[in-house]
Amino acid sequence: MRTDKKTVLVVDDASLVRLYYRSILEDAGFHVEEALNGLEALEKLLACPADMLIVDVNMPQMDGLTFLDRLRQKELPLSSIPALVTSTEAQPQDFAAARAAGANFYVVKPIDRDRLVEFVTMFCGVPR
C-alpha cells in the first residue's frame, strides 16, 4: 500500500524490534512496511518501493549485509535507497562490512526514539 507519507521498510527477524520501530515511525508520520529477512525485503521492494531501509544484520535465509550487497549491485532505482543498518555488533570490522555492503549509516542497537526519527527524517529528506 503506497500513501503520500514516506515509506520505511524495516527488515528484521525480531518481531519486537519491528513493532518498536513501527510504533515510533508511525507516530512520527511515516508509513512502515516490514520484512523478516533480506529475501522477503527484496520481494517487498519490487512490489512496493520504499524511501528508506532499516536493516538488521543477523537474520535467517538472507542476512542484512547480503541483502544490501545484492540490492546495491542492481542497476535499478531501488539500488540507491538509503539504508540504516542496525546490529548489536559493535566492532570496527562490523562497521566496515556494513559500509562495504552499501550501508549509508550503521547504528548499534538499541537505538533510542529521538535518534531513530532523526535518522529517518534525514535519510527520507523530510523537512523539519
Contacts in CASP RR format, 6 or more apart in sequence:
PFRMAT RR
TARGET T0000
AUTHOR 0000-0000-0000
METHOD contacts of the structure
MODEL  1
MRTDKKTVLVVDDASLVRLYYRSILEDAGFHVEEALNGLEALEKLLACPA
DMLIVDVNMPQMDGLTFLDRLRQKELPLSSIPALVTSTEAQPQDFAAARA
AGANFYVVKPIDRDRLVEFVTMFCGVPR
1 31 0 8 1.000
1 48 0 8 1.000
2 31 0 8 1.000
2 48 0 8 1.000
3 31 0 8 1.000
5 29 0 8 1.000
5 30 0 8 1.000
5 31 0 8 1.000
6 30 0 8 1.000
6 31 0 8 1.000
6 51 0 8 1.000
6 52 0 8 1.000
6 120 0 8 1.000
6 124 0 8 1.000
6 125 0 8 1.000
6 126 0 8 1.000
7 30 0 8 1.000
7 31 0 8 1.000
7 32 0 8 1.000
7 33 0 8 1.000
7 48 0 8 1.000
7 49 0 8 1.000
7 50 0 8 1.000
7 51 0 8 1.000
7 52 0 8 1.000
8 21 0 8 1.000
8 25 0 8 1.000
8 30 0 8 1.000
8 31 0 8 1.000
8 32 0 8 1.000
8 33 0 8 1.000
8 50 0 8 1.000
8 51 0 8 1.000
8 52 0 8 1.000
8 53 0 8 1.000
8 54 0 8 1.000
8 120 0 8 1.000
8 124 0 8 1.000
9 32 0 8 1.000
9 33 0 8 1.000
9 34 0 8 1.000
9 35 0 8 1.000
9 41 0 8 1.000
9 44 0 8 1.000
9 45 0 8 1.000
9 50 0 8 1.000
9 52 0 8 1.000
9 53 0 8 1.000
9 54 0 8 1.000
10 17 0 8 1.000
10 18 0 8 1.000
10 21 0 8 1.000
10 22 0 8 1.000
10 25 0 8 1.000
10 32 0 8 1.000
10 33 0 8 1.000
10 34 0 8 1.000
10 35 0 8 1.000
10 54 0 8 1.000
11 34 0 8 1.000
11 35 0 8 1.000
11 36 0 8 1.000
11 37 0 8 1.000
11 38 0 8 1.000
11 40 0 8 1.000
11 41 0 8 1.000
11 53 0 8 1.000
11 54 0 8 1.000
11 55 0 8 1.000
11 56 0 8 1.000
11 59 0 8 1.000
11 64 0 8 1.000
11 67 0 8 1.000
12 18 0 8 1.000
12 21 0 8 1.000
12 34 0 8 1.000
12 36 0 8 1.000
12 54 0 8 1.000
12 55 0 8 1.000
12 56 0 8 1.000
12 59 0 8 1.000
12 86 0 8 1.000
13 36 0 8 1.000
13 37 0 8 1.000
13 56 0 8 1.000
13 58 0 8 1.000
13 59 0 8 1.000
13 60 0 8 1.000
14 56 0 8 1.000
17 56 0 8 1.000
17 109 0 8 1.000
18 34 0 8 1.000
21 32 0 8 1.000
21 54 0 8 1.000
21 116 0 8 1.000
22 32 0 8 1.000
22 34 0 8 1.000
24 113 0 8 1.000
24 116 0 8 1.000
24 117 0 8 1.000
25 32 0 8 1.000
25 116 0 8 1.000
25 117 0 8 1.000
25 120 0 8 1.000
26 32 0 8 1.000
28 117 0 8 1.000
28 120 0 8 1.000
28 121 0 8 1.000
30 120 0 8 1.000
30 124 0 8 1.000
33 44 0 8 1.000
33 48 0 8 1.000
33 50 0 8 1.000
35 41 0 8 1.000
35 43 0 8 1.000
35 44 0 8 1.000
36 59 0 8 1.000
36 60 0 8 1.000
37 59 0 8 1.000
37 60 0 8 1.000
37 61 0 8 1.000
37 62 0 8 1.000
37 63 0 8 1.000
37 64 0 8 1.000
37 67 0 8 1.000
38 55 0 8 1.000
38 59 0 8 1.000
38 61 0 8 1.000
38 62 0 8 1.000
38 63 0 8 1.000
38 64 0 8 1.000
38 66 0 8 1.000
38 67 0 8 1.000
39 61 0 8 1.000
39 62 0 8 1.000
39 67 0 8 1.000
40 61 0 8 1.000
41 53 0 8 1.000
41 55 0 8 1.000
41 62 0 8 1.000
41 67 0 8 1.000
42 62 0 8 1.000
42 67 0 8 1.000
42 70 0 8 1.000
42 71 0 8 1.000
44 50 0 8 1.000
45 71 0 8 1.000
45 78 0 8 1.000
45 81 0 8 1.000
46 78 0 8 1.000
49 77 0 8 1.000
49 78 0 8 1.000
49 81 0 8 1.000
50 81 0 8 1.000
51 81 0 8 1.000
51 82 0 8 1.000
51 123 0 8 1.000
51 124 0 8 1.000
52 81 0 8 1.000
52 82 0 8 1.000
52 83 0 8 1.000
52 84 0 8 1.000
52 120 0 8 1.000
52 123 0 8 1.000
52 124 0 8 1.000
53 68 0 8 1.000
53 81 0 8 1.000
53 82 0 8 1.000
53 83 0 8 1.000
53 84 0 8 1.000
54 83 0 8 1.000
54 84 0 8 1.000
54 86 0 8 1.000
54 120 0 8 1.000
55 64 0 8 1.000
55 67 0 8 1.000
55 68 0 8 1.000
55 83 0 8 1.000
55 84 0 8 1.000
55 85 0 8 1.000
55 86 0 8 1.000
55 103 0 8 1.000
56 64 0 8 1.000
56 85 0 8 1.000
56 86 0 8 1.000
56 87 0 8 1.000
57 63 0 8 1.000
57 64 0 8 1.000
57 65 0 8 1.000
57 85 0 8 1.000
57 86 0 8 1.000
57 87 0 8 1.000
57 89 0 8 1.000
57 94 0 8 1.000
57 98 0 8 1.000
58 64 0 8 1.000
58 87 0 8 1.000
58 89 0 8 1.000
62 70 0 8 1.000
64 85 0 8 1.000
64 101 0 8 1.000
65 85 0 8 1.000
65 97 0 8 1.000
65 98 0 8 1.000
65 101 0 8 1.000
66 101 0 8 1.000
68 83 0 8 1.000
68 85 0 8 1.000
68 98 0 8 1.000
68 101 0 8 1.000
68 102 0 8 1.000
68 103 0 8 1.000
69 100 0 8 1.000
69 101 0 8 1.000
69 102 0 8 1.000
71 78 0 8 1.000
71 79 0 8 1.000
71 81 0 8 1.000
71 83 0 8 1.000
72 79 0 8 1.000
72 101 0 8 1.000
72 102 0 8 1.000
73 79 0 8 1.000
82 104 0 8 1.000
82 123 0 8 1.000
82 124 0 8 1.000
83 102 0 8 1.000
83 103 0 8 1.000
83 104 0 8 1.000
83 105 0 8 1.000
84 103 0 8 1.000
84 104 0 8 1.000
84 105 0 8 1.000
84 106 0 8 1.000
84 107 0 8 1.000
84 119 0 8 1.000
84 120 0 8 1.000
84 123 0 8 1.000
85 98 0 8 1.000
85 101 0 8 1.000
85 103 0 8 1.000
85 105 0 8 1.000
85 106 0 8 1.000
85 107 0 8 1.000
86 106 0 8 1.000
86 107 0 8 1.000
86 108 0 8 1.000
86 109 0 8 1.000
86 111 0 8 1.000
87 94 0 8 1.000
87 98 0 8 1.000
87 106 0 8 1.000
87 108 0 8 1.000
87 109 0 8 1.000
88 108 0 8 1.000
88 109 0 8 1.000
89 108 0 8 1.000
90 108 0 8 1.000
94 106 0 8 1.000
95 106 0 8 1.000
98 106 0 8 1.000
99 106 0 8 1.000
104 123 0 8 1.000
105 119 0 8 1.000
105 123 0 8 1.000
107 115 0 8 1.000
107 119 0 8 1.000
111 119 0 8 1.000
120 126 0 8 1.000
121 128 0 8 1.000
END
